[in-house]
Amino acid sequence: MLDPLITRAGLPADASMAQVVDAVHRIPFGAPADRSAQGTLDEWRGTSTTKHELLAAALEKGWPETRPRLVHRVHVCTPEDARARLGEAAAAAVPESGVRDVHRYLVVELDGRRVSIDVTYPSTPGWDGSAPMPVAAGEGPDHEAGPDADRELRVLEAAHCDPRSREHLITALSASLASV
């Protein structure tokens, strides 16, 4: 995934890890028709799930020593959370009662530290190459993914989410963030 990402993002062949993280961060938020890393690369849009899958694959290829690991956070997205992280238009897309969701982000090992990287929303601050990025989800329990991260995500979603509410939220956020 690294070489096709470098090509698609217009990065130099010897792009740094920070440049690759920034390229995935800049990909617009929105559910690709093919909800996979390849779909995000092909359609140049993605969700927390697909963008972090793409980034993990790229980092594993180019910087395996960082040991990229996908993490799932079960949380409730409230209008207040959406307003604080994404602005008024995004907050308007969230019902007052909130929506239970499972958010995916990434952790890497840098200089013996675990560093969170969350490239979900292009409108959030970027990564400086060393400090943890804030996770773009409310507080909740984290579940580090194992070898079948997508299956683990589906299990968590089935246990904690209403699929219709979650899909509505993704669609509404995609629309509201398209104008940002």
N, C-alpha and C positions, 0 to 999 in steps of 0.2 A: 504493500500500500504506500510505502514511502515515495518511490520514484513517480508513480502516477499522481500523487498529491503534490509533489514538488512541481511537476509539469503543469498540472491544472491551476495551481496557485501562482505560477509565474515566478517561482523562487529560483535562486541559483542552485546548480547541482550540488554545491557544497554547503547548502543551507544549514544554519545552526539549529539546535533544538528549539531555542526561543523563537526563531523564525517559523518553524514548523507549527509550534503551538499557536503562534499568532495567526497563521494562515487558517487553521481550523477554527479558531475563535472568530475570525471574520466571516465564516460561512453563515449566511442568513439562517435564522431560526425558522423551521417549518418542517412538517412531516413529509419526507420523500415518499413517492409511490412505492418504491422498493425500500422498505424500512431496514436498511443494512448500511454498513460502512460503504460498500460499493454504490448503493443508491445515493448516499450523501455525496460521494465523489462525483457520480454521474450527473446528478440533478443540482448540485451545489446548493443544497439546503439540508438541514438536519435538526434533529431533536437532541436532548441530552443523551439519549440512548445511542443514536447512530453517530453523532459527532465524537463521542468519547470512544466508541468502538473503533472508529477510523484513527483517532489519535493514538490509542493504545497500540494498534497494529503498526503505525508508522514509527512510534518510539521503540517498540520491540525490535524493529528492523534496524533502525539507525543508532539507537542508544540502549542496547539491551541491558547494560549495567544499571540503568535506572529502574529496572524491574517494574514496569507499569502494571498497575492493578486497578481493575474497575471496582467501584464501590457503589452500592445502592442505598439510598436514604429514603426511608418511609417517613412521610411528613404530610401535613395539611397545608395546602396553599390557600391563604386567606387574602382578601382584598388588600389588607394592610401590608402583608408580605409582598404582594405583587406591586403595590404602589412604591414601597421602599426600594425594591430592587429594579423595577422596570418602568415605573411611571404611571400616570393616571390612566392612559388608554388601556394598559394591560390590567390594571386594577378593575376597570369597568367590566372586564371579561370574566371576572371571578365572582361567583355567587357569594352573598353575605355569609352563608354557612361554611364557605370554603370547599375545597376539593381535596380528597385524599389522593396522594400521588406517590409514585416511586421515582425518585430522581437518580440519575446516574452521573457520576463524576469519576475522576481518576486520581490515584496517588502514585507518586514516583519516589524513588530513593535518590537523594542528592546529598553528598557529603555526610552520609550516615544518618540523614534525617528523612522522615516521611513528609512529603510536600504535596498538598492537595492542588490540583489543577482542574478548574471548571470553565470550560469554553462554550457553555450552552448558549449564552446570549451575547451577540456581538456588541451590544450597547453597554455591557459591563466593563470595568477596567481590565486591561490586559495583564499579562504575566511579565514580571521583571526578570525572569530567568532564574530566580532563586527562592523568593519568598512564597509561602502558600497563598493561593487565591481563595477568596471567600467562596463557599459553596452556595450556589444559586438556588437554594431551597431552605425552607424553614427548618427549625430544629426537629430532630427525630433520630431514631436508631439507625446506625450505619451497618451495612452487611457487606463485607468484602467478598467479591465474587470469586468463585472457584473456576475450574476449567470450562464449565458450560454457563457462562454469564447470562446468556439470553434465556435459558431455561430457568435459571434462578430468578431472573427478573419477572418472568411470567408467573412463577409461583408466588412471589411477593405481591404482584399486582392482583392475582386472583384472591389472595388472602386479605388484601387491604383496600382495594379500589373498586369503584363502580365504573366499569368500562365506558359507559355512555357519558358520564360526567367528565371523565378523564379525556376522552376524545374531543368532547365539546371544548374543554379548556385548551387543548393543544391547538385546535382549529381557531379559537378566538385569539389566543396569544399570537399565533402565526399572523393573523390579520392585523392585530394591533401593533405588532412589532415591525411589520412591513413598512409602516409609515415612519419608523424611527430612523 
